[in-house]
Amino acid sequence: MSFCTSCGMEVEPDQKFCEHCGALQEPAESILTDLQPAPIQTPAVLPPPTTSGTSKNTFMIIGIVAVLAVIVALYFVGLPLMKGNGHSSTTLPGQLSQTPTPVYRSTPVVTPSTTAISGSLTLDARYSEMYQTIYSKQRTFDYGATEIFTHDLKHPPLLIRFNVIPKMVTREKLVGIGTTQERMVTQTYADPNAWFEVKVIDADTGAVVDSQGFNKDYGVVTNQEFAVRTMGNYRIEMAGNGVDASIQILTGIS
């Protein structure tokens, strides 16, 4: 016995159309086939990825870059330390450049004086005819050394002549700081601490009659002469520091 697949009424097994609803009657095998569930498809399992040569190359490149970064960092950090305190320096990124500080010698180099004093005084014909020499000396004055000469002047004038040669000092100085012309230069000049003084003092009263000198409270003329034109008993005091001096004292001819 068969039934209509559409209305469910009984039909003949070989009947193609239902006499009740007119629906096409399909074989039972075809219906069962349509009702069977579709077969379950198992997803294909892919093999695990293998480490290719490209991945190995990538790791190698990363390692090389890391090593190079460390070398560059050590170069910029270590190079200034290796150079020390020279005038030229490497400025690290983010740092301000610094101008080297000029360096001077703490103690000037003093040129040693010679034993023979140059620039000694000489008498020309004028002095020889009008004056007589009562004192003549060449010596070095250091640390306020003093020379004293006394004379009772009977035949004025009392003429005092002196010529001094100050000791020289040499100093190195940094010039052109911070420029391409930065360099050390050597300067030589008279020792600013060099001085010389001659005082004519009244031996009876202690009053200073006259005085002349070099540096200190005087000028920088190294060759001078002056005269006392009044009779009297005089003490001539000569003192100085850092100079070679040639001194002459003359009086009128009796």
Backbone as numpy.savetxt, mean C-alpha at the origin, in Angstrom:
# Nx Ny Nz CAx CAy CAz Cx Cy Cz
-87.90 -75.55 -26.93 -88.76 -74.36 -26.93 -87.88 -73.14 -26.93
-88.31 -72.13 -27.74 -87.53 -70.89 -27.84 -88.41 -69.71 -27.51
-87.76 -68.66 -27.12 -88.48 -67.42 -26.75 -87.91 -66.26 -27.52
-88.77 -65.27 -27.75 -88.36 -64.06 -28.48 -87.35 -63.28 -27.65
-86.29 -62.89 -28.33 -85.24 -62.14 -27.62 -85.65 -60.73 -27.34
-86.81 -60.30 -27.90 -87.25 -58.93 -27.71 -88.42 -58.84 -26.75
-89.56 -59.65 -27.02 -90.74 -59.55 -26.16 -90.88 -60.71 -25.19
-90.08 -61.80 -25.41 -90.09 -62.94 -24.50 -91.21 -63.93 -24.75
-91.96 -63.76 -25.81 -93.04 -64.69 -26.10 -92.44 -65.92 -26.77
-93.19 -67.02 -26.71 -92.71 -68.31 -27.26 -92.78 -68.26 -28.78
-91.67 -68.73 -29.39 -91.60 -68.81 -30.84 -91.02 -70.13 -31.21
-91.16 -70.50 -32.53 -90.62 -71.76 -33.02 -89.09 -71.62 -33.10
-88.37 -72.73 -32.91 -86.90 -72.63 -32.93 -86.34 -72.16 -34.24
-86.97 -72.51 -35.34 -86.43 -72.11 -36.62 -87.07 -70.84 -37.16
-87.84 -70.18 -36.36 -88.55 -68.97 -36.78 -87.58 -67.80 -36.72
-87.44 -67.00 -37.84 -86.50 -65.90 -37.90 -87.08 -64.62 -37.31
-88.42 -64.46 -37.37 -89.03 -63.26 -36.84 -90.11 -63.66 -35.85
-90.20 -62.84 -34.79 -91.24 -63.10 -33.76 -92.58 -62.72 -34.36
-93.57 -63.69 -34.20 -94.88 -63.43 -34.75 -95.68 -62.47 -33.90
-95.12 -62.20 -32.75 -95.83 -61.29 -31.83 -95.33 -59.85 -31.97
-93.98 -59.69 -32.00 -93.43 -58.30 -32.08 -92.67 -58.06 -33.36
-92.38 -59.12 -34.13 -91.68 -58.95 -35.39 -90.19 -58.77 -35.26
-89.63 -59.02 -34.10 -88.18 -58.83 -33.90 -87.42 -59.95 -34.53
-86.25 -59.66 -35.09 -85.38 -60.66 -35.68 -84.85 -61.54 -34.59
-84.94 -62.83 -34.85 -84.49 -63.79 -33.86 -83.07 -64.23 -34.23
-82.09 -64.02 -33.31 -80.69 -64.41 -33.52 -80.45 -65.74 -32.85
-79.48 -66.51 -33.41 -79.18 -67.80 -32.78 -78.67 -67.59 -31.37
-78.92 -68.60 -30.52 -78.49 -68.52 -29.11 -77.01 -68.44 -28.99
-76.25 -69.11 -29.93 -74.79 -69.10 -29.84 -74.25 -67.69 -30.02
-74.92 -66.93 -30.95 -74.46 -65.55 -31.20 -74.70 -64.68 -30.00
-75.82 -64.88 -29.30 -76.13 -64.07 -28.12 -75.14 -64.35 -27.02
-74.85 -65.71 -26.83 -73.91 -66.05 -25.78 -72.54 -65.46 -26.05
-72.23 -65.47 -27.38 -70.91 -64.93 -27.72 -70.84 -63.45 -27.38
-71.91 -62.71 -27.65 -71.91 -61.26 -27.36 -71.90 -60.99 -25.88
-72.57 -61.96 -25.11 -72.62 -61.72 -23.66 -71.35 -62.08 -22.94
-70.43 -62.81 -23.58 -69.19 -63.21 -22.90 -68.31 -61.99 -22.66
-67.74 -61.90 -21.50 -66.86 -60.73 -21.19 -65.61 -60.75 -22.05
-65.17 -59.55 -22.32 -63.95 -59.42 -23.14 -62.75 -59.91 -22.36
-61.85 -60.53 -23.05 -60.68 -61.07 -22.33 -59.85 -59.94 -21.70
-59.38 -60.23 -20.51 -58.54 -59.24 -19.76 -57.15 -59.23 -20.36
-56.72 -58.03 -20.73 -55.39 -57.90 -21.31 -54.37 -57.52 -20.23
-53.39 -58.33 -20.16 -52.33 -58.08 -19.16 -51.32 -57.10 -19.75
-51.10 -55.95 -19.05 -50.14 -54.96 -19.61 -48.76 -55.57 -19.74
-48.11 -55.17 -20.79 -46.75 -55.68 -21.03 -45.79 -55.09 -20.02
-44.98 -55.91 -19.44 -43.98 -55.48 -18.43 -42.70 -55.14 -19.17
-42.33 -53.85 -19.03 -41.11 -53.40 -19.70 -39.89 -53.77 -18.87
-38.83 -54.10 -19.50 -37.61 -54.42 -18.74 -37.06 -53.17 -18.06
-36.43 -53.32 -16.88 -35.89 -52.15 -16.16 -34.85 -51.46 -17.01
-34.82 -50.09 -16.88 -33.85 -49.32 -17.69 -32.43 -49.67 -17.29
-31.64 -49.75 -18.26 -30.23 -50.06 -18.01 -29.42 -48.78 -18.05
-28.34 -48.72 -17.29 -27.44 -47.54 -17.25 -26.67 -47.47 -18.54
-26.95 -46.43 -19.28 -26.31 -46.29 -20.58 -25.00 -45.55 -20.44
-24.26 -45.53 -21.51 -22.98 -44.79 -21.53 -23.20 -43.29 -21.37
-24.40 -42.80 -21.83 -24.68 -41.36 -21.72 -24.76 -40.93 -20.27
-25.43 -41.76 -19.39 -25.53 -41.42 -17.97 -24.15 -41.38 -17.34
-23.30 -42.33 -17.67 -21.95 -42.33 -17.12 -21.20 -41.07 -17.53
-21.38 -40.66 -18.76 -20.71 -39.44 -19.22 -21.21 -38.22 -18.48
-22.53 -38.20 -18.17 -23.11 -37.06 -17.44 -22.48 -36.93 -16.06
-22.38 -38.06 -15.34 -21.76 -38.01 -14.00 -20.30 -37.58 -14.09
-19.62 -38.00 -15.12 -18.21 -37.63 -15.27 -18.07 -36.13 -15.50
-18.94 -35.54 -16.33 -18.89 -34.10 -16.61 -19.17 -33.30 -15.34
-20.17 -33.74 -14.55 -20.50 -33.04 -13.30 -19.30 -33.06 -12.35
-18.60 -34.19 -12.27 -17.43 -34.28 -11.39 -16.32 -33.35 -11.82
-16.07 -33.28 -13.15 -15.01 -32.39 -13.67 -15.33 -30.93 -13.37
-16.61 -30.54 -13.58 -17.02 -29.15 -13.30 -16.81 -28.81 -11.83
-17.14 -29.74 -10.91 -16.97 -29.50 -9.48 -15.50 -29.30 -9.12
-14.62 -30.13 -9.71 -13.17 -30.00 -9.44 -12.65 -28.66 -9.93
-13.08 -28.24 -11.14 -12.64 -26.95 -11.67 -13.11 -25.80 -10.80
-14.34 -25.89 -10.27 -14.85 -24.83 -9.39 -14.00 -24.70 -8.13
-13.58 -25.83 -7.56 -12.72 -25.80 -6.36 -11.37 -25.19 -6.67
-10.80 -25.53 -7.83 -9.47 -24.98 -8.21 -9.55 -23.47 -8.38
-10.61 -22.97 -9.05 -10.75 -21.53 -9.25 -10.90 -20.80 -7.93
-11.69 -21.37 -7.00 -11.87 -20.74 -5.68 -10.56 -20.66 -4.92
-9.77 -21.76 -4.96 -8.48 -21.75 -4.27 -7.53 -20.75 -4.90
-7.61 -20.55 -6.21 -6.72 -19.60 -6.90 -6.99 -18.18 -6.42
-8.27 -17.78 -6.41 -8.59 -16.40 -6.03 -8.37 -16.15 -4.54
-8.55 -17.15 -3.72 -8.37 -16.96 -2.27 -6.91 -17.07 -1.89
-6.18 -18.00 -2.48 -4.81 -18.24 -2.05 -3.79 -17.33 -2.66
-4.06 -16.79 -3.90 -3.06 -15.97 -4.57 -2.69 -14.71 -3.80
-3.67 -13.92 -3.24 -3.27 -12.74 -2.47 -2.44 -13.10 -1.25
-2.73 -14.25 -0.61 -1.96 -14.64 0.58 -0.54 -14.97 0.21
-0.32 -15.57 -0.97 1.03 -15.93 -1.39 1.84 -14.69 -1.76
1.17 -13.64 -2.26 1.89 -12.44 -2.68 2.39 -11.62 -1.49
1.78 -11.77 -0.31 2.26 -11.04 0.85 1.80 -9.60 0.84
2.71 -8.69 1.33 2.39 -7.29 1.50 2.96 -6.42 0.41
3.08 -6.92 -0.82 3.61 -6.12 -1.91 2.66 -4.98 -2.25
3.12 -4.02 -3.07 2.31 -2.88 -3.42 1.16 -3.28 -4.31
1.34 -4.28 -5.17 0.26 -4.72 -6.04 -0.47 -5.86 -5.37
-1.79 -5.89 -5.46 -2.59 -6.92 -4.81 -3.75 -7.28 -5.69
-4.29 -8.51 -5.51 -5.44 -8.98 -6.26 -6.70 -8.70 -5.45
-7.67 -8.02 -6.06 -8.90 -7.67 -5.37 -9.92 -8.75 -5.63
-10.47 -9.35 -4.58 -11.49 -10.38 -4.71 -12.81 -9.75 -5.10
-13.69 -10.51 -5.75 -15.00 -9.96 -6.13 -15.75 -9.49 -4.90
-16.36 -8.29 -4.98 -17.12 -7.76 -3.86 -16.29 -6.96 -2.89
-14.96 -6.94 -3.06 -14.11 -6.17 -2.18 -13.76 -4.85 -2.84
-13.52 -3.82 -1.98 -13.07 -2.54 -2.48 -11.57 -2.57 -2.62
-11.07 -1.96 -3.67 -9.62 -1.88 -3.85 -9.05 -0.91 -2.83
-7.89 -1.21 -2.31 -7.24 -0.40 -1.30 -5.96 0.18 -1.85
-5.75 1.49 -1.56 -4.52 2.16 -1.97 -3.43 1.81 -0.98
-2.31 1.35 -1.53 -1.24 1.01 -0.59 -0.77 2.22 0.20
-0.59 1.82 1.36 -0.11 2.83 2.26 1.37 3.09 2.05
1.69 4.41 1.93 3.08 4.71 1.75 3.91 4.28 2.92
5.20 3.77 2.74 6.10 3.30 3.78 7.35 4.14 3.75
7.70 4.69 4.95 8.91 5.46 5.08 9.86 4.74 6.03
11.17 5.03 5.87 12.13 4.51 6.83 11.96 5.26 8.15
11.99 4.52 9.26 11.77 5.14 10.55 12.92 6.05 10.94
14.13 5.72 10.53 15.30 6.51 10.89 16.01 6.96 9.61
16.17 8.29 9.41 16.89 8.75 8.22 18.33 8.26 8.22
18.85 8.03 7.05 20.24 7.62 6.91 21.11 8.87 6.89
21.99 9.00 7.86 22.83 10.17 7.97 24.13 9.91 7.24
24.47 10.82 6.34 25.72 10.69 5.61 26.89 11.01 6.55
27.83 10.09 6.73 28.93 10.37 7.66 29.76 11.55 7.20
30.20 12.36 8.18 31.00 13.53 7.86 32.44 13.12 7.59
33.11 13.90 6.79 34.51 13.63 6.49 35.39 14.34 7.51
36.57 13.86 7.71 37.49 14.48 8.67 38.02 15.81 8.15
38.21 15.91 6.85 38.68 17.16 6.27 37.48 18.03 5.97
37.46 19.24 6.53 36.33 20.14 6.36 36.54 20.96 5.11
35.60 20.81 4.17 35.69 21.62 2.96 35.08 22.99 3.24
35.34 23.95 2.36 34.78 25.28 2.54 35.48 26.07 3.62
36.75 25.79 3.90 37.48 26.52 4.93 37.69 27.96 4.51
37.81 28.83 5.50 37.96 30.26 5.24 39.39 30.60 4.87
39.53 31.51 3.95 40.85 32.02 3.55 40.85 33.53 3.65
42.03 34.10 3.87 42.17 35.55 3.98 42.69 36.12 2.66
41.95 37.06 2.10 42.46 37.73 0.91 43.32 38.92 1.33
43.81 39.66 0.35 44.74 40.75 0.63 44.12 41.81 1.53
42.81 42.07 1.38 42.15 43.10 2.19 42.24 42.78 3.67
41.94 41.50 4.01 41.99 41.10 5.41 43.44 41.11 5.94
44.36 40.68 5.11 45.76 40.62 5.56 46.32 41.99 5.88
45.89 43.02 5.18 46.40 44.36 5.39 45.76 45.04 6.60
44.50 44.70 6.89 43.77 45.45 7.92 43.59 44.68 9.23
43.68 43.34 9.20 43.38 42.55 10.39 44.51 41.58 10.68
44.51 41.14 11.93 45.38 40.05 12.33 44.52 38.93 12.91
44.92 37.71 12.63 44.13 36.55 13.07 44.55 36.18 14.49
43.56 36.10 15.41 43.85 35.69 16.79 43.25 34.31 17.11
42.39 33.83 16.22 41.80 32.50 16.44 41.38 31.94 15.09
41.73 30.68 14.84 41.33 29.99 13.61 41.21 28.50 13.89
40.06 27.95 13.54 39.85 26.53 13.86 38.81 25.93 12.94
39.00 24.64 12.65 38.02 23.84 11.93 37.67 22.64 12.79
36.39 22.42 13.02 35.99 21.27 13.83 34.53 20.89 13.56
34.18 19.73 14.03 32.81 19.22 13.92 32.07 19.48 15.23
30.88 20.01 15.12 30.04 20.26 16.29 28.87 19.27 16.24
28.76 18.47 17.29 27.66 17.51 17.43 27.08 17.59 18.84
25.75 17.37 18.93 25.06 17.27 20.22 25.29 18.50 21.09
25.30 19.69 20.48 25.43 20.92 21.25 26.83 21.18 21.78
27.85 20.59 21.14 29.24 20.81 21.57 29.56 22.30 21.56
30.38 22.75 22.53 30.68 24.17 22.69 32.19 24.41 22.66
32.56 25.53 22.03 33.95 26.01 21.98 33.95 27.44 22.53
34.85 27.75 23.44 34.89 29.08 24.06 36.27 29.71 23.82
36.24 30.98 23.46 37.47 31.74 23.26 37.27 33.13 23.89
38.24 33.56 24.66 38.15 34.87 25.31 39.22 35.81 24.76
38.87 37.11 24.77 39.83 38.09 24.24 39.49 39.47 24.81
40.54 40.14 25.27 40.41 41.51 25.74 40.73 42.42 24.56
39.68 42.95 23.98 39.81 43.70 22.74 40.35 45.10 23.01
41.57 45.37 22.50 42.19 46.68 22.63 42.17 47.43 21.29
42.15 46.68 20.20 42.20 47.30 18.87 40.99 46.82 18.05
39.85 47.49 18.23 38.67 47.12 17.44 38.95 47.30 15.94
38.11 46.66 15.10 36.98 45.83 15.50 37.38 44.39 15.80
36.46 43.68 16.43 36.59 42.23 16.62 35.75 41.60 15.50
36.42 41.02 14.53 35.74 40.47 13.35 35.65 38.95 13.48
34.41 38.45 13.38 34.17 37.00 13.51 33.61 36.50 12.17
34.27 35.50 11.61 33.87 34.89 10.35 33.65 33.40 10.57
32.62 32.85 9.93 32.41 31.39 10.03 31.74 30.87 8.76
32.03 29.64 8.48 31.40 28.92 7.36 31.05 27.53 7.86
29.79 27.14 7.74 29.34 25.84 8.24 28.84 24.98 7.10
29.06 23.68 7.23 28.54 22.70 6.27 27.68 21.72 7.06
26.35 21.80 6.91 25.49 20.88 7.66 25.58 19.47 7.13
25.39 18.52 7.99 25.34 17.12 7.56 24.06 16.90 6.76
24.14 15.97 5.83 23.01 15.69 4.94 22.34 14.38 5.36
21.06 14.31 5.12 20.30 13.09 5.37 19.67 12.63 4.07
19.52 11.33 3.95 18.91 10.73 2.75 17.71 9.91 3.19
16.61 10.11 2.48 15.37 9.39 2.83 14.71 8.91 1.56
14.15 7.70 1.63 13.37 7.16 0.51 11.90 7.47 0.75
11.23 7.94 -0.31 9.85 8.35 -0.19 9.03 7.75 -1.34
7.82 7.31 -1.02 6.92 6.76 -2.03 6.11 7.89 -2.65
6.20 8.04 -3.97 5.47 9.09 -4.67 4.56 8.45 -5.72
3.57 9.25 -6.16 2.63 8.76 -7.18 1.79 7.60 -6.67
1.39 7.67 -5.41 0.67 6.56 -4.79 -0.66 6.32 -5.50
-0.91 5.06 -5.83 -2.18 4.68 -6.46 -2.24 4.93 -7.95
-1.13 5.34 -8.56 -1.11 5.58 -10.00 -0.09 4.65 -10.66
-0.08 4.71 -11.98 0.90 3.89 -12.70 2.31 4.41 -12.52
2.47 5.65 -12.00 3.78 6.23 -11.77 4.27 6.01 -10.34
3.62 5.14 -9.59 4.02 4.91 -8.20 5.43 4.32 -8.14
6.28 4.96 -7.34 7.68 4.52 -7.25 8.32 5.11 -6.00
9.47 4.57 -5.65 10.26 5.08 -4.53 11.33 6.02 -5.09
11.46 7.20 -4.47 12.49 8.15 -4.87 13.38 8.44 -3.68
14.62 8.82 -3.95 15.58 9.14 -2.90 15.76 10.65 -2.85
15.61 11.21 -1.65 15.77 12.64 -1.45 16.92 12.88 -0.47
17.78 13.83 -0.80 18.90 14.19 0.07 18.80 15.68 0.36
18.91 16.03 1.64 18.78 17.44 2.04 19.52 17.64 3.36
19.69 18.93 3.73 20.39 19.25 4.98 19.59 18.75 6.17
20.30 18.20 7.13 19.66 17.71 8.34 18.93 18.86 9.02
17.59 18.76 9.20 16.85 19.87 9.82 17.26 20.11 11.27
17.95 19.15 11.89 18.40 19.32 13.27 19.80 19.94 13.36
20.41 20.25 12.20 21.74 20.86 12.21 21.62 22.36 12.53
22.52 22.87 13.37 22.52 24.29 13.70 23.91 24.72 14.19
24.15 26.04 14.16 25.41 26.59 14.64 25.15 28.02 15.14
25.85 28.41 16.21 25.63 29.73 16.80 26.94 30.26 17.39
27.15 31.56 17.17 28.29 32.26 17.77 27.75 33.43 18.58
28.11 33.48 19.87 27.69 34.58 20.75 28.92 35.33 21.25
28.84 36.65 21.20 29.87 37.50 21.80 29.29 38.05 23.10
29.90 37.68 24.22 29.36 38.01 25.54 30.35 38.93 26.27
29.80 39.95 26.93 30.62 40.81 27.78 31.05 39.99 28.99
32.35 39.73 29.09 32.85 38.87 30.16 32.63 39.46 31.54
32.50 40.78 31.65 32.32 41.42 32.96 30.85 41.39 33.41
29.91 41.59 32.50 28.49 41.66 32.87 27.70 40.42 32.48
28.20 39.63 31.56 27.47 38.46 31.08 26.42 38.77 30.03
26.36 40.03 29.61 25.38 40.42 28.59 25.83 39.98 27.21
24.86 39.57 26.39 25.16 39.18 25.02 25.26 40.44 24.19
26.46 40.69 23.63 26.69 41.87 22.82 26.15 41.67 21.41
26.40 40.51 20.82 25.91 40.21 19.47 25.95 38.69 19.28
25.16 38.20 18.33 25.16 36.77 18.02 24.68 36.57 16.59
25.24 35.55 15.98 24.83 35.16 14.62 24.88 33.63 14.56
24.23 33.06 13.54 24.24 31.61 13.45 23.55 31.08 12.21
23.41 29.76 12.21 22.78 29.03 11.10 21.68 28.15 11.68
20.50 28.22 11.06 19.32 27.47 11.52 18.92 27.92 12.92
18.19 27.06 13.63 17.69 27.40 14.95 16.88 28.69 14.84
17.28 29.77 15.53 16.55 31.04 15.44 17.15 31.96 14.39
18.03 31.44 13.55 18.70 32.26 12.54 18.27 31.80 11.15
18.93 32.35 10.13 18.61 31.97 8.76 19.38 30.73 8.35
19.39 30.48 7.04 20.05 29.30 6.52 21.30 29.65 5.73
21.81 30.89 5.94 23.06 31.28 5.29 24.21 30.61 6.02
25.05 29.90 5.29 26.11 29.11 5.92 27.43 29.87 6.04
27.61 30.94 5.28 28.87 31.70 5.30 28.56 33.13 5.75
29.03 33.50 6.95 28.69 34.80 7.52 29.90 35.43 8.20
29.78 36.73 8.45 30.75 37.44 9.29 30.07 38.64 9.93
30.52 38.99 11.14 29.99 40.17 11.82 31.10 40.72 12.73
30.92 41.94 13.19 32.00 42.61 13.93 31.46 43.32 15.17
32.29 43.37 16.20 32.05 44.16 17.41 33.08 45.30 17.39
32.61 46.54 17.47 33.49 47.68 17.25 33.80 48.45 18.53
33.52 47.89 19.67 33.79 48.56 20.95 34.81 47.77 21.74
35.76 48.47 22.34 36.75 47.76 23.15 36.06 47.12 24.35
36.62 46.02 24.83 36.07 45.35 25.98 36.64 43.95 26.13
36.29 43.35 27.26 36.73 41.99 27.54 35.59 41.06 27.13
35.84 40.24 26.12 34.76 39.46 25.53 35.02 37.95 25.64
33.92 37.24 25.75 33.95 35.77 25.69 33.14 35.35 24.47
33.79 34.65 23.58 33.12 34.20 22.35 32.77 32.73 22.53
31.47 32.44 22.53 30.98 31.06 22.69 30.47 30.55 21.34
30.99 29.41 20.91 30.59 28.77 19.65 30.01 27.40 19.96
28.83 27.10 19.46 28.17 25.83 19.74 27.39 25.39 18.51
27.12 24.09 18.43 26.36 23.61 17.28 26.06 22.13 17.35
25.36 21.67 16.33 25.01 20.25 16.21 24.90 19.88 14.74
25.54 18.77 14.38 25.42 18.25 13.02 26.03 19.13 11.96
27.10 19.86 12.29 27.74 20.71 11.29 29.25 20.59 11.39
29.91 20.83 10.27 31.35 21.04 10.24 31.54 22.55 10.07
32.32 23.15 10.97 32.47 24.60 10.98 33.91 25.02 10.85
34.11 26.07 10.07 35.43 26.72 9.96 35.24 28.12 10.52
36.04 28.49 11.56 35.84 29.74 12.30 37.14 30.54 12.32
37.01 31.84 12.15 38.15 32.76 12.26 37.72 33.97 13.09
38.61 34.40 13.99 38.39 35.61 14.75 39.59 36.52 14.51
39.31 37.75 14.12 40.37 38.71 13.77 40.16 40.02 14.54
41.23 40.77 14.73 41.16 42.11 15.33 41.96 43.06 14.44
41.73 44.36 14.75 42.51 45.35 14.02 43.99 45.26 14.34
44.80 45.72 13.41 46.24 45.68 13.60 46.64 46.77 14.58
47.48 46.42 15.58 47.88 47.39 16.61 48.92 48.35 16.07
